[in-house]
Amino acid sequence: MGLLFGSPPKGQNVATQPPATIQDAFLKHLRDNKLDVTMFLVNGIRLQGQIRQFDNFTVLLVRGSGTQVVYKHAISAIYPAEPV
């Protein structure tokens, strides 16, 4: 089991550690499996697409040829097209 804080155990690099938070694990699963998602924002707007990248503050959502950067603090809920 990985550490949440500090450096990785000896002989293990950061890339092989599991995600530190459930949010990171959820977003990583959606990104890696290229699942379609519906994302609801706090202002009621609904966005659809696939999560291409994410960091501590933003999510990159792609649909067709369009790309949107969404701030995480503006996201109310994320619904995958299939169970996770």
GIHU-V641365 format. One line per field, one symbol per residue. psi: psi as a letter, one per 20 degrees, with the letter a starting at -180 (. if undefined). Layout:
psi->???
This chain:
psi->prqhraqqqpiprhhiqqqhrhgggghgggghjlqqqppprhjippqqbqpgrqahhrpoppocjqppppphiipgqpoqhqq.
